[in-house]
């Protein structure tokens, strides 16, 4: 299976890089579902917490177990997002193995508070989607 690389930045500062294939993504999604259930949250709520923590602090957790769950939560959020590229319809997880992803997370002010904005660039592999 071909791998994809996901590079994640917070306000243009590199936070982490992840590499994996479709099979790994499936295992991550299964583990993340169980982790969210164990703390009484939906997957979306747990992923939002992981993203908010990363954006607010600008770094991953110091605790190795917490860091792994945080990375998985951020990846879940990114890969469950819909592509905004008309040539790549559907969710981004369907392109793992055929494209690489560069993601910049940043806070943006909205009426009533602040939300996290995702700037996602999808780069198809030459043999994959191009």
Buried (B, 14 or more C-beta within 10 A) or exposed (E): EEBBEBBBBBEEEEBBEBEBEBEBBEEBBEBBBEBBEEEEBEBEEBBBBBBBBBBEEEBBBEEEEEBBBBBBBBBBBBBBBEBEBEEBEEEBBBBBBBBBBBBBBEBEEEEEEEEBEBEBEBBBBEEBBE
